[in-house]
Amino acid sequence: MPITASAERRMRNSARRHLHNQSIKSRLKTLERTYETALATGKKDDAATALKTVHSALDKAAKTGTIHRATANRKKSRLALSLAKAK
C-alpha cells in the first residue's frame, strides 16, 4: 500500500491510464483482425479501407504513447505489405 499522498495519487493515475491503454490496445487488435479477415476473404476494397483505419489508429496510439512509435511503424509496414502481396 502507498504511504504518501503522492504515491496514492500516482497509483490511481496509473490504474486509470492502464484501463485506457488496454481499451486502445484492444481496439487496435480488433481493427487488425477486421483487416485480416477482409484480406483473407478476398475483399480487397474492404481491406484497403480497413488498412486506412488501422493506420490511423496505430498513429494515434503511438502519438499518445500507448504503443511505441517503431512498433506502430512496423505494424503499418507489414499490413501494407500483406495488402500489396494480395493484389
Biopython code that builds the backbone (N, CA, C, O; Angstrom):
import numpy as np
from Bio.PDB.StructureBuilder import StructureBuilder

atoms = [
    (1, "MET", "N", (0.841, -1.190, 0.000)),
    (1, "MET", "CA", (0.000, 0.000, 0.000)),
    (1, "MET", "C", (0.882, 1.248, 0.000)),
    (1, "MET", "O", (1.947, 1.271, 0.617)),
    (2, "PRO", "N", (0.423, 2.275, -0.698)),
    (2, "PRO", "CA", (1.207, 3.515, -0.727)),
    (2, "PRO", "C", (1.164, 4.226, 0.621)),
    (2, "PRO", "O", (0.157, 4.195, 1.327)),
    (3, "ILE", "N", (2.253, 4.852, 0.953)),
    (3, "ILE", "CA", (2.366, 5.536, 2.233)),
    (3, "ILE", "C", (2.005, 7.009, 2.084)),
    (3, "ILE", "O", (1.196, 7.542, 2.843)),
    (4, "THR", "N", (2.609, 7.652, 1.105)),
    (4, "THR", "CA", (2.403, 9.091, 0.960)),
    (4, "THR", "C", (1.207, 9.394, 0.066)),
    (4, "THR", "O", (0.739, 8.540, -0.687)),
    (5, "ALA", "N", (0.729, 10.623, 0.166)),
    (5, "ALA", "CA", (-0.416, 11.045, -0.646)),
    (5, "ALA", "C", (-0.067, 11.053, -2.123)),
    (5, "ALA", "O", (-0.898, 10.710, -2.964)),
    (6, "SER", "N", (1.148, 11.439, -2.439)),
    (6, "SER", "CA", (1.539, 11.473, -3.844)),
    (6, "SER", "C", (1.616, 10.059, -4.424)),
    (6, "SER", "O", (1.303, 9.843, -5.595)),
    (7, "ALA", "N", (2.031, 9.109, -3.603)),
    (7, "ALA", "CA", (2.087, 7.715, -4.063)),
    (7, "ALA", "C", (0.678, 7.179, -4.311)),
    (7, "ALA", "O", (0.459, 6.418, -5.254)),
    (8, "GLU", "N", (-0.270, 7.571, -3.472)),
    (8, "GLU", "CA", (-1.669, 7.167, -3.682)),
    (8, "GLU", "C", (-2.198, 7.744, -4.987)),
    (8, "GLU", "O", (-2.878, 7.060, -5.751)),
    (9, "ARG", "N", (-1.878, 9.008, -5.234)),
    (9, "ARG", "CA", (-2.327, 9.665, -6.453)),
    (9, "ARG", "C", (-1.732, 8.987, -7.681)),
    (9, "ARG", "O", (-2.426, 8.745, -8.668)),
    (10, "ARG", "N", (-0.432, 8.683, -7.608)),
    (10, "ARG", "CA", (0.225, 8.001, -8.724)),
    (10, "ARG", "C", (-0.410, 6.633, -8.981)),
    (10, "ARG", "O", (-0.551, 6.214, -10.130)),
    (11, "MET", "N", (-0.785, 5.951, -7.918)),
    (11, "MET", "CA", (-1.409, 4.642, -8.064)),
    (11, "MET", "C", (-2.768, 4.764, -8.762)),
    (11, "MET", "O", (-3.101, 3.965, -9.637)),
    (12, "ARG", "N", (-3.541, 5.770, -8.362)),
    (12, "ARG", "CA", (-4.842, 5.996, -9.014)),
    (12, "ARG", "C", (-4.657, 6.345, -10.480)),
    (12, "ARG", "O", (-5.355, 5.815, -11.344)),
    (13, "ASN", "N", (-3.712, 7.242, -10.760)),
    (13, "ASN", "CA", (-3.476, 7.656, -12.133)),
    (13, "ASN", "C", (-2.993, 6.502, -13.005)),
    (13, "ASN", "O", (-3.429, 6.354, -14.147)),
    (14, "SER", "N", (-2.095, 5.689, -12.463)),
    (14, "SER", "CA", (-1.571, 4.585, -13.267)),
    (14, "SER", "C", (-2.654, 3.546, -13.531)),
    (14, "SER", "O", (-2.678, 2.934, -14.598)),
    (15, "ALA", "N", (-3.549, 3.343, -12.568)),
    (15, "ALA", "CA", (-4.657, 2.403, -12.786)),
    (15, "ALA", "C", (-5.597, 2.932, -13.866)),
    (15, "ALA", "O", (-6.076, 2.175, -14.710)),
    (16, "ARG", "N", (-5.853, 4.233, -13.828)),
    (16, "ARG", "CA", (-6.733, 4.837, -14.827)),
    (16, "ARG", "C", (-6.090, 4.775, -16.212)),
    (16, "ARG", "O", (-6.759, 4.447, -17.193)),
    (17, "ARG", "N", (-4.806, 5.087, -16.295)),
    (17, "ARG", "CA", (-4.097, 5.027, -17.568)),
    (17, "ARG", "C", (-4.036, 3.601, -18.109)),
    (17, "ARG", "O", (-4.151, 3.373, -19.313)),
    (18, "HIS", "N", (-3.852, 2.638, -17.188)),
    (18, "HIS", "CA", (-3.784, 1.233, -17.593)),
    (18, "HIS", "C", (-5.089, 0.813, -18.278)),
    (18, "HIS", "O", (-5.061, 0.163, -19.323)),
    (19, "LEU", "N", (-6.219, 1.181, -17.696)),
    (19, "LEU", "CA", (-7.514, 0.853, -18.300)),
    (19, "LEU", "C", (-7.670, 1.507, -19.670)),
    (19, "LEU", "O", (-8.143, 0.881, -20.618)),
    (20, "HIS", "N", (-7.271, 2.759, -19.762)),
    (20, "HIS", "CA", (-7.375, 3.487, -21.025)),
    (20, "HIS", "C", (-6.490, 2.858, -22.090)),
    (20, "HIS", "O", (-6.920, 2.666, -23.227)),
    (21, "ASN", "N", (-5.244, 2.534, -21.719)),
    (21, "ASN", "CA", (-4.316, 1.919, -22.667)),
    (21, "ASN", "C", (-4.809, 0.546, -23.109)),
    (21, "ASN", "O", (-4.681, 0.191, -24.281)),
    (22, "GLN", "N", (-5.371, -0.230, -22.181)),
    (22, "GLN", "CA", (-5.876, -1.547, -22.525)),
    (22, "GLN", "C", (-7.010, -1.454, -23.524)),
    (22, "GLN", "O", (-7.095, -2.272, -24.439)),
    (23, "SER", "N", (-7.895, -0.457, -23.362)),
    (23, "SER", "CA", (-9.003, -0.314, -24.300)),
    (23, "SER", "C", (-8.491, 0.069, -25.684)),
    (23, "SER", "O", (-9.027, -0.393, -26.692)),
    (24, "ILE", "N", (-7.467, 0.905, -25.742)),
    (24, "ILE", "CA", (-6.894, 1.292, -27.029)),
    (24, "ILE", "C", (-6.228, 0.090, -27.703)),
    (24, "ILE", "O", (-6.394, -0.122, -28.904)),
    (25, "LYS", "N", (-5.480, -0.692, -26.931)),
    (25, "LYS", "CA", (-4.812, -1.866, -27.492)),
    (25, "LYS", "C", (-5.825, -2.894, -27.970)),
    (25, "LYS", "O", (-5.623, -3.542, -28.997)),
    (26, "SER", "N", (-6.906, -3.040, -27.232)),
    (26, "SER", "CA", (-7.960, -3.972, -27.630)),
    (26, "SER", "C", (-8.587, -3.531, -28.944)),
    (26, "SER", "O", (-8.847, -4.355, -29.820)),
    (27, "ARG", "N", (-8.828, -2.239, -29.080)),
    (27, "ARG", "CA", (-9.404, -1.711, -30.316)),
    (27, "ARG", "C", (-8.449, -1.924, -31.490)),
    (27, "ARG", "O", (-8.883, -2.247, -32.596)),
    (28, "LEU", "N", (-7.148, -1.742, -31.246)),
    (28, "LEU", "CA", (-6.166, -1.974, -32.298)),
    (28, "LEU", "C", (-6.202, -3.423, -32.778)),
    (28, "LEU", "O", (-6.170, -3.690, -33.980)),
    (29, "LYS", "N", (-6.268, -4.348, -31.834)),
    (29, "LYS", "CA", (-6.304, -5.763, -32.202)),
    (29, "LYS", "C", (-7.567, -6.086, -32.989)),
    (29, "LYS", "O", (-7.527, -6.870, -33.937)),
    (30, "THR", "N", (-8.690, -5.483, -32.600)),
    (30, "THR", "CA", (-9.949, -5.702, -33.312)),
    (30, "THR", "C", (-9.854, -5.173, -34.732)),
    (30, "THR", "O", (-10.276, -5.842, -35.675)),
    (31, "LEU", "N", (-9.302, -3.976, -34.889)),
    (31, "LEU", "CA", (-9.157, -3.394, -36.219)),
    (31, "LEU", "C", (-8.226, -4.234, -37.099)),
    (31, "LEU", "O", (-8.493, -4.423, -38.286)),
    (32, "GLU", "N", (-7.137, -4.734, -36.515)),
    (32, "GLU", "CA", (-6.220, -5.580, -37.270)),
    (32, "GLU", "C", (-6.904, -6.873, -37.704)),
    (32, "GLU", "O", (-6.714, -7.338, -38.828)),
    (33, "ARG", "N", (-7.700, -7.447, -36.806)),
    (33, "ARG", "CA", (-8.424, -8.670, -37.133)),
    (33, "ARG", "C", (-9.432, -8.426, -38.255)),
    (33, "ARG", "O", (-9.593, -9.262, -39.144)),
    (34, "THR", "N", (-10.110, -7.275, -38.209)),
    (34, "THR", "CA", (-11.061, -6.926, -39.261)),
    (34, "THR", "C", (-10.357, -6.834, -40.602)),
    (34, "THR", "O", (-10.862, -7.318, -41.615)),
    (35, "TYR", "N", (-9.193, -6.212, -40.601)),
    (35, "TYR", "CA", (-8.402, -6.093, -41.824)),
    (35, "TYR", "C", (-7.984, -7.467, -42.335)),
    (35, "TYR", "O", (-8.112, -7.756, -43.524)),
    (36, "GLU", "N", (-7.490, -8.305, -41.445)),
    (36, "GLU", "CA", (-7.025, -9.638, -41.831)),
    (36, "GLU", "C", (-8.154, -10.484, -42.401)),
    (36, "GLU", "O", (-7.949, -11.207, -43.376)),
    (37, "THR", "N", (-9.334, -10.406, -41.813)),
    (37, "THR", "CA", (-10.455, -11.195, -42.333)),
    (37, "THR", "C", (-10.902, -10.676, -43.692)),
    (37, "THR", "O", (-11.246, -11.468, -44.570)),
    (38, "ALA", "N", (-10.903, -9.363, -43.879)),
    (38, "ALA", "CA", (-11.264, -8.795, -45.184)),
    (38, "ALA", "C", (-10.260, -9.232, -46.236)),
    (38, "ALA", "O", (-10.629, -9.509, -47.377)),
    (39, "LEU", "N", (-9.011, -9.292, -45.858)),
    (39, "LEU", "CA", (-7.967, -9.707, -46.790)),
    (39, "LEU", "C", (-8.088, -11.201, -47.104)),
    (39, "LEU", "O", (-7.910, -11.620, -48.247)),
    (40, "ALA", "N", (-8.389, -11.990, -46.084)),
    (40, "ALA", "CA", (-8.484, -13.438, -46.264)),
    (40, "ALA", "C", (-9.673, -13.829, -47.132)),
    (40, "ALA", "O", (-9.605, -14.805, -47.879)),
    (41, "THR", "N", (-10.759, -13.071, -47.037)),
    (41, "THR", "CA", (-11.942, -13.395, -47.832)),
    (41, "THR", "C", (-11.848, -12.853, -49.247)),
    (41, "THR", "O", (-12.715, -13.133, -50.075)),
    (42, "GLY", "N", (-10.820, -12.090, -49.532)),
    (42, "GLY", "CA", (-10.605, -11.599, -50.888)),
    (42, "GLY", "C", (-11.270, -10.277, -51.191)),
    (42, "GLY", "O", (-11.321, -9.869, -52.352)),
    (43, "LYS", "N", (-11.780, -9.600, -50.185)),
    (43, "LYS", "CA", (-12.416, -8.289, -50.387)),
    (43, "LYS", "C", (-11.343, -7.209, -50.307)),
    (43, "LYS", "O", (-11.084, -6.652, -49.240)),
    (44, "LYS", "N", (-10.733, -6.925, -51.431)),
    (44, "LYS", "CA", (-9.595, -6.002, -51.459)),
    (44, "LYS", "C", (-9.997, -4.552, -51.154)),
    (44, "LYS", "O", (-9.247, -3.811, -50.520)),
    (45, "ASP", "N", (-11.195, -4.160, -51.616)),
    (45, "ASP", "CA", (-11.642, -2.789, -51.351)),
    (45, "ASP", "C", (-11.898, -2.584, -49.862)),
    (45, "ASP", "O", (-11.515, -1.565, -49.288)),
    (46, "ASP", "N", (-12.562, -3.585, -49.236)),
    (46, "ASP", "CA", (-12.810, -3.503, -47.803)),
    (46, "ASP", "C", (-11.495, -3.536, -47.024)),
    (46, "ASP", "O", (-11.341, -2.844, -46.018)),
    (47, "ALA", "N", (-10.563, -4.341, -47.495)),
    (47, "ALA", "CA", (-9.260, -4.441, -46.836)),
    (47, "ALA", "C", (-8.509, -3.114, -46.928)),
    (47, "ALA", "O", (-7.840, -2.705, -45.979)),
    (48, "ALA", "N", (-8.624, -2.447, -48.073)),
    (48, "ALA", "CA", (-7.930, -1.167, -48.238)),
    (48, "ALA", "C", (-8.501, -0.107, -47.299)),
    (48, "ALA", "O", (-7.746, 0.670, -46.715)),
    (49, "THR", "N", (-9.816, -0.067, -47.147)),
    (49, "THR", "CA", (-10.416, 0.903, -46.222)),
    (49, "THR", "C", (-10.099, 0.530, -44.778)),
    (49, "THR", "O", (-9.879, 1.406, -43.941)),
    (50, "ALA", "N", (-10.076, -0.771, -44.487)),
    (50, "ALA", "CA", (-9.727, -1.217, -43.136)),
    (50, "ALA", "C", (-8.273, -0.882, -42.827)),
    (50, "ALA", "O", (-7.938, -0.526, -41.697)),
    (51, "LEU", "N", (-7.412, -0.996, -43.837)),
    (51, "LEU", "CA", (-5.995, -0.665, -43.639)),
    (51, "LEU", "C", (-5.831, 0.807, -43.305)),
    (51, "LEU", "O", (-5.014, 1.168, -42.459)),
    (52, "LYS", "N", (-6.598, 1.652, -43.961)),
    (52, "LYS", "CA", (-6.544, 3.086, -43.684)),
    (52, "LYS", "C", (-6.957, 3.366, -42.239)),
    (52, "LYS", "O", (-6.345, 4.193, -41.563)),
    (53, "THR", "N", (-7.994, 2.676, -41.771)),
    (53, "THR", "CA", (-8.459, 2.833, -40.394)),
    (53, "THR", "C", (-7.408, 2.349, -39.395)),
    (53, "THR", "O", (-7.164, 2.991, -38.373)),
    (54, "VAL", "N", (-6.796, 1.217, -39.703)),
    (54, "VAL", "CA", (-5.761, 0.662, -38.818)),
    (54, "VAL", "C", (-4.562, 1.603, -38.754)),
    (54, "VAL", "O", (-4.012, 1.831, -37.676)),
    (55, "HIS", "N", (-4.154, 2.147, -39.891)),
    (55, "HIS", "CA", (-3.016, 3.088, -39.922)),
    (55, "HIS", "C", (-3.299, 4.292, -39.033)),
    (55, "HIS", "O", (-2.441, 4.720, -38.261)),
    (56, "SER", "N", (-4.499, 4.830, -39.145)),
    (56, "SER", "CA", (-4.870, 5.991, -38.343)),
    (56, "SER", "C", (-4.854, 5.667, -36.854)),
    (56, "SER", "O", (-4.339, 6.440, -36.046)),
    (57, "ALA", "N", (-5.422, 4.517, -36.500)),
    (57, "ALA", "CA", (-5.487, 4.122, -35.091)),
    (57, "ALA", "C", (-4.088, 3.868, -34.526)),
    (57, "ALA", "O", (-3.799, 4.230, -33.385)),
    (58, "LEU", "N", (-3.224, 3.246, -35.326)),
    (58, "LEU", "CA", (-1.857, 2.996, -34.868)),
    (58, "LEU", "C", (-1.105, 4.304, -34.652)),
    (58, "LEU", "O", (-0.360, 4.441, -33.682)),
    (59, "ASP", "N", (-1.299, 5.269, -35.557)),
    (59, "ASP", "CA", (-0.640, 6.561, -35.405)),
    (59, "ASP", "C", (-1.115, 7.280, -34.145)),
    (59, "ASP", "O", (-0.313, 7.875, -33.425)),
    (60, "LYS", "N", (-2.402, 7.223, -33.886)),
    (60, "LYS", "CA", (-2.942, 7.875, -32.690)),
    (60, "LYS", "C", (-2.432, 7.206, -31.422)),
    (60, "LYS", "O", (-2.100, 7.883, -30.449)),
    (61, "ALA", "N", (-2.368, 5.878, -31.433)),
    (61, "ALA", "CA", (-1.870, 5.156, -30.261)),
    (61, "ALA", "C", (-0.394, 5.465, -30.019)),
    (61, "ALA", "O", (0.039, 5.579, -28.872)),
    (62, "ALA", "N", (0.366, 5.598, -31.085)),
    (62, "ALA", "CA", (1.788, 5.924, -30.940)),
    (62, "ALA", "C", (1.964, 7.359, -30.468)),
    (62, "ALA", "O", (2.863, 7.655, -29.682)),
    (63, "LYS", "N", (1.103, 8.250, -30.949)),
    (63, "LYS", "CA", (1.211, 9.659, -30.569)),
    (63, "LYS", "C", (0.962, 9.847, -29.077)),
    (63, "LYS", "O", (1.627, 10.662, -28.437)),
    (64, "THR", "N", (0.016, 9.106, -28.520)),
    (64, "THR", "CA", (-0.315, 9.242, -27.105)),
    (64, "THR", "C", (0.589, 8.407, -26.209)),
    (64, "THR", "O", (0.527, 8.525, -24.985)),
    (65, "GLY", "N", (1.439, 7.556, -26.810)),
    (65, "GLY", "CA", (2.371, 6.775, -26.011)),
    (65, "GLY", "C", (1.835, 5.432, -25.575)),
    (65, "GLY", "O", (2.467, 4.754, -24.765)),
    (66, "THR", "N", (0.686, 5.027, -26.089)),
    (66, "THR", "CA", (0.137, 3.724, -25.726)),
    (66, "THR", "C", (1.010, 2.608, -26.264)),
    (66, "THR", "O", (1.264, 1.621, -25.573)),
    (67, "ILE", "N", (1.472, 2.763, -27.499)),
    (67, "ILE", "CA", (2.435, 1.833, -28.073)),
    (67, "ILE", "C", (3.622, 2.652, -28.580)),
    (67, "ILE", "O", (3.513, 3.860, -28.791)),
    (68, "HIS", "N", (4.729, 1.991, -28.769)),
    (68, "HIS", "CA", (5.931, 2.672, -29.226)),
    (68, "HIS", "C", (5.799, 3.051, -30.696)),
    (68, "HIS", "O", (5.147, 2.351, -31.471)),
    (69, "ARG", "N", (6.413, 4.147, -31.065)),
    (69, "ARG", "CA", (6.341, 4.644, -32.435)),
    (69, "ARG", "C", (6.878, 3.622, -33.436)),
    (69, "ARG", "O", (6.296, 3.435, -34.504)),
    (70, "ALA", "N", (7.981, 2.963, -33.095)),
    (70, "ALA", "CA", (8.567, 1.976, -34.002)),
    (70, "ALA", "C", (7.651, 0.765, -34.166)),
    (70, "ALA", "O", (7.576, 0.184, -35.248)),
    (71, "THR", "N", (6.961, 0.389, -33.107)),
    (71, "THR", "CA", (6.019, -0.730, -33.177)),
    (71, "THR", "C", (4.888, -0.399, -34.131)),
    (71, "THR", "O", (4.486, -1.237, -34.939)),
    (72, "ALA", "N", (4.377, 0.811, -34.043)),
    (72, "ALA", "CA", (3.303, 1.240, -34.933)),
    (72, "ALA", "C", (3.783, 1.247, -36.378)),
    (72, "ALA", "O", (3.075, 0.782, -37.272)),
    (73, "ASN", "N", (4.976, 1.769, -36.608)),
    (73, "ASN", "CA", (5.518, 1.815, -37.966)),
    (73, "ASN", "C", (5.744, 0.418, -38.528)),
    (73, "ASN", "O", (5.474, 0.164, -39.702)),
    (74, "ARG", "N", (6.238, -0.482, -37.694)),
    (74, "ARG", "CA", (6.484, -1.858, -38.132)),
    (74, "ARG", "C", (5.180, -2.550, -38.512)),
    (74, "ARG", "O", (5.102, -3.229, -39.536)),
    (75, "LYS", "N", (4.150, -2.370, -37.672)),
    (75, "LYS", "CA", (2.862, -2.996, -37.967)),
    (75, "LYS", "C", (2.243, -2.420, -39.228)),
    (75, "LYS", "O", (1.701, -3.159, -40.050)),
    (76, "LYS", "N", (2.322, -1.096, -39.388)),
    (76, "LYS", "CA", (1.778, -0.460, -40.583)),
    (76, "LYS", "C", (2.471, -0.994, -41.833)),
    (76, "LYS", "O", (1.819, -1.269, -42.840)),
    (77, "SER", "N", (3.781, -1.138, -41.767)),
    (77, "SER", "CA", (4.549, -1.625, -42.903)),
    (77, "SER", "C", (4.150, -3.047, -43.264)),
    (77, "SER", "O", (3.943, -3.356, -44.438)),
    (78, "ARG", "N", (4.044, -3.903, -42.279)),
    (78, "ARG", "CA", (3.712, -5.303, -42.541)),
    (78, "ARG", "C", (2.292, -5.463, -43.063)),
    (78, "ARG", "O", (2.039, -6.293, -43.935)),
    (79, "LEU", "N", (1.366, -4.672, -42.533)),
    (79, "LEU", "CA", (-0.019, -4.751, -43.013)),
    (79, "LEU", "C", (-0.119, -4.254, -44.454)),
    (79, "LEU", "O", (-0.834, -4.843, -45.265)),
    (80, "ALA", "N", (0.587, -3.185, -44.772)),
    (80, "ALA", "CA", (0.568, -2.657, -46.138)),
    (80, "ALA", "C", (1.211, -3.652, -47.103)),
    (80, "ALA", "O", (0.762, -3.803, -48.239)),
    (81, "LEU", "N", (2.250, -4.319, -46.651)),
    (81, "LEU", "CA", (2.919, -5.312, -47.486)),
    (81, "LEU", "C", (1.994, -6.491, -47.776)),
    (81, "LEU", "O", (1.985, -7.024, -48.886)),
    (82, "SER", "N", (1.220, -6.891, -46.777)),
    (82, "SER", "CA", (0.297, -8.011, -46.991)),
    (82, "SER", "C", (-0.792, -7.637, -47.992)),
    (82, "SER", "O", (-1.228, -8.483, -48.773)),
    (83, "LEU", "N", (-1.237, -6.377, -47.978)),
    (83, "LEU", "CA", (-2.224, -5.936, -48.972)),
    (83, "LEU", "C", (-1.613, -5.892, -50.364)),
    (83, "LEU", "O", (-2.260, -6.271, -51.341)),
    (84, "ALA", "N", (-0.383, -5.436, -50.458)),
    (84, "ALA", "CA", (0.293, -5.367, -51.758)),
    (84, "ALA", "C", (0.505, -6.756, -52.350)),
    (84, "ALA", "O", (0.386, -6.942, -53.561)),
    (85, "LYS", "N", (0.817, -7.726, -51.503)),
    (85, "LYS", "CA", (1.013, -9.095, -51.979)),
    (85, "LYS", "C", (-0.303, -9.707, -52.462)),
    (85, "LYS", "O", (-0.319, -10.523, -53.384)),
    (86, "ALA", "N", (-1.391, -9.306, -51.835)),
    (86, "ALA", "CA", (-2.694, -9.864, -52.200)),
    (86, "ALA", "C", (-3.186, -9.331, -53.534)),
    (86, "ALA", "O", (-3.977, -9.993, -54.207)),
    (87, "LYS", "N", (-2.736, -8.158, -53.926)),
    (87, "LYS", "CA", (-3.225, -7.548, -55.183)),
    (87, "LYS", "C", (-2.568, -8.112, -56.391)),
    (87, "LYS", "O", (-2.875, -7.700, -57.509)),
]
sb = StructureBuilder()
sb.init_structure("model")
sb.init_model(0)
sb.init_chain("A")
sb.init_seg("    ")
for serial, (resi, resn, name, xyz) in enumerate(atoms, 1):
    if name == "N":
        sb.init_residue(resn, " ", resi, " ")
    sb.init_atom(name, np.array(xyz, "f"), 0.0, 1.0, " ", f" {name:<3s}", serial, name[0])
structure = sb.get_structure()
